[in-house]
Amino acid sequence: MVLISGINILDQWVVKAALQYHFYGIGPNVAARLCAKLSIHPTARLSSLSHPTVTALTFEMSKLKLDTDLKKELTDNLERLRDLGTYRGRRHAQGLPVRGQKTKKQVMCARRLNCLNRRG
């Protein structure tokens, strides 16, 4: 097990995939950029990383806005839109499509996806 930013991750994970899977806010581009910055091969496993590399990776990740901070920022932005009474804020509050999608047939999917308290 490797401890990165307070989360234990199994040694068998590929570094790029582990970052994307275990941390909200790290996608393919950010994970690739982190690996390139620390000279980690794209297919390297966590078991092959040295302790200083893991420490440097944790330090670089501490500079990013991840998990709860990022989710808090998203909910604050949605609350701001709702308080201002904008069209987007009202659509979010009603759980309807926000970006101009049609609502005649596929509104149920939009109601699931556009709710304020998203999962994940």
Secondary structure, DSSP 8 states (H G I E B T S, - for coil): -EEETTEEE-TTSBHHHHHHHHSTT--HHHHHHHHHHTT--TT-BGGG--HHHHHHHHHHHHTS--HHHHHHHHHHHHHHHHHHT-HHHHHHHHT--SSS---SSSHHHHHHHT-SS---
